[in-house]
Amino acid sequence: MWWLVLGIALVIVGLPTAIWSAGTLLPKAHSVTRSATVAAPPGKVWGLVTDFANEAKWNKTIKSSTRGPDMNGHEVWLTVDKRGDKMPLETVETVAGQKLVRRIADPKLPYGGRWTITLAPDGDGTLVSVTEDGEVFNPIYRFMARTFMDEAATVNAYLSGLTAAAGGGAEAA
């Protein structure tokens, strides 16, 4: 009987320790870039990309987005994802019609990073590229994210929703 108790205790203590240890060996930072050609002119696509108040209508990863107080002289939008998690996004760079850079503006979250969205004319449409430069600080969360989640899932969902909202197009890797 005591072997069973010892075995259960080892699993209870050993499994989280093993996951934490494995997570500390994984890099904190990751970078994912995906692109899509959207069948709409850059002006229309830029309007969708920068209309944060209405982003939840086409971006299926978020439930809502509301204006927050400025930070560092930049606008901040508080997004709420489908799970109810809140994430403030600070707009740190804008080149009208071409480039938007936003960063996660809450150091208490177990992750951080920035998204760079670029637009370029592509025939009658727009080539949209999204780069996520992220960091996962918590080793357990990092292990779970790298083992069980697709690091590109949010970027892919964003591009898919944007493509559909802008009128279609063909997604590219």
C-alpha positions in Angstrom: 0.0 0.0 0.0 2.8 2.4 0.8 4.2 1.8 -2.7 1.0 3.2 -4.1 1.1 6.2 -1.9 4.7 6.8 -2.8 4.0 6.4 -6.5 1.1 8.9 -6.3 3.3 11.4 -4.4 6.0 11.1 -7.0 3.6 11.8 -9.8 2.0 14.7 -8.0 5.4 16.3 -7.3 7.5 14.9 -10.1 5.2 15.7 -13.1 5.0 19.5 -12.4 8.7 19.6 -11.6 9.5 17.8 -14.9 7.2 20.1 -16.9 8.7 23.2 -15.2 12.3 21.9 -15.9 11.5 21.2 -19.5 9.9 24.6 -19.9 13.0 26.3 -18.5 15.0 24.7 -21.3 12.8 26.0 -24.0 13.5 29.5 -25.4 11.2 32.3 -24.0 11.0 34.0 -27.4 9.4 32.9 -30.6 8.7 34.5 -33.9 5.9 33.6 -36.4 5.3 35.3 -39.7 2.4 34.5 -42.0 1.1 36.3 -45.0 -2.1 36.5 -47.1 -3.1 38.1 -50.3 -6.4 39.9 -49.6 -8.8 40.6 -52.5 -9.3 44.3 -51.6 -7.3 47.5 -52.0 -4.8 48.5 -49.3 -7.0 51.4 -48.1 -9.9 49.0 -47.3 -7.6 46.5 -45.6 -5.9 49.3 -43.6 -9.4 50.5 -42.5 -10.2 47.1 -41.1 -6.8 46.6 -39.5 -7.0 49.9 -37.6 -10.7 49.9 -36.7 -10.0 48.3 -33.3 -13.4 49.1 -32.0 -15.0 46.8 -34.6 -12.3 44.1 -34.8 -14.4 41.6 -32.9 -16.8 41.5 -35.8 -14.3 39.7 -38.0 -11.5 38.5 -35.7 -12.9 35.4 -34.1 -10.2 35.2 -31.5 -11.5 38.2 -29.6 -14.8 39.0 -27.9 -14.4 42.8 -27.6 -12.0 45.7 -27.9 -12.5 49.0 -26.0 -10.4 52.1 -25.9 -8.3 52.4 -22.7 -6.1 55.2 -21.4 -3.1 56.2 -23.4 0.3 54.8 -22.4 3.6 56.3 -23.2 1.7 58.8 -25.5 0.3 55.9 -27.5 -3.3 54.7 -27.8 -4.2 51.5 -26.0 -7.1 49.1 -26.7 -8.2 46.6 -24.1 -9.1 43.3 -25.9 -11.0 40.5 -24.3 -10.5 37.1 -25.9 -13.0 34.3 -26.3 -11.9 32.8 -22.9 -12.5 36.2 -21.2 -8.8 37.0 -20.7 -8.0 40.7 -21.0 -5.0 42.0 -22.8 -4.1 45.7 -23.4 -2.5 46.4 -26.7 -0.5 49.6 -27.2 0.0 51.0 -30.7 3.7 51.8 -30.7 4.2 52.5 -34.5 2.0 53.5 -37.3 2.9 54.2 -40.9 -0.5 55.0 -42.5 -1.6 52.4 -44.9 1.6 50.4 -44.6 2.6 49.3 -41.2 1.1 48.9 -37.7 3.0 47.7 -34.6 1.3 46.9 -31.4 2.6 45.4 -28.2 1.1 43.7 -25.2 1.2 46.4 -22.5 0.7 44.3 -19.3 3.9 43.0 -17.7 1.9 40.9 -15.3 0.7 38.5 -18.0 2.5 35.2 -18.5 3.4 36.2 -22.0 4.3 39.4 -23.9 5.4 40.6 -27.3 4.4 42.6 -30.3 2.7 42.2 -33.6 3.9 43.9 -36.7 1.3 44.1 -39.6 2.5 45.3 -43.0 0.4 46.0 -46.1 1.7 46.2 -49.7 -0.2 46.5 -52.9 -0.4 43.1 -54.8 -2.1 43.5 -58.1 -5.7 44.4 -57.4 -5.4 43.2 -53.8 -3.2 43.7 -50.8 -0.4 41.5 -49.4 -0.8 41.4 -45.6 2.1 40.1 -43.5 1.7 39.6 -39.8 4.7 38.9 -37.5 4.3 37.9 -33.9 7.4 38.3 -31.9 6.3 36.8 -28.6 7.7 35.8 -25.3 6.3 33.3 -22.8 7.7 34.0 -19.3 6.3 31.2 -17.2 8.2 27.9 -17.8 5.1 25.8 -17.2 3.0 27.9 -19.6 5.9 27.9 -22.1 6.0 24.1 -22.0 2.3 23.8 -22.5 2.2 26.3 -25.3 5.1 24.7 -27.2 3.8 21.1 -26.6 0.1 21.4 -27.1 -0.6 24.7 -29.0 0.1 26.0 -32.5 2.2 29.1 -32.1 0.8 30.4 -35.4 -2.9 29.8 -34.6 -3.7 33.3 -33.5 -1.9 34.9 -36.5 -3.6 32.4 -38.9 -7.0 33.1 -37.4 -6.4 36.9 -37.7 -5.5 36.6 -41.3 -8.4 34.3 -42.1 -10.9 36.7 -40.5 -9.3 39.7 -42.1 -9.3 38.0 -45.5 -13.0 37.1 -45.2 -14.0 40.6 -43.9 -12.1 42.3 -46.8 -13.8 40.3 -49.4 -11.8 37.1 -49.8 -8.4 36.2 -51.1 -5.9 33.4 -50.9 -4.0 32.8 -47.8 -0.3 32.1 -48.2 2.3 30.9 -45.7 
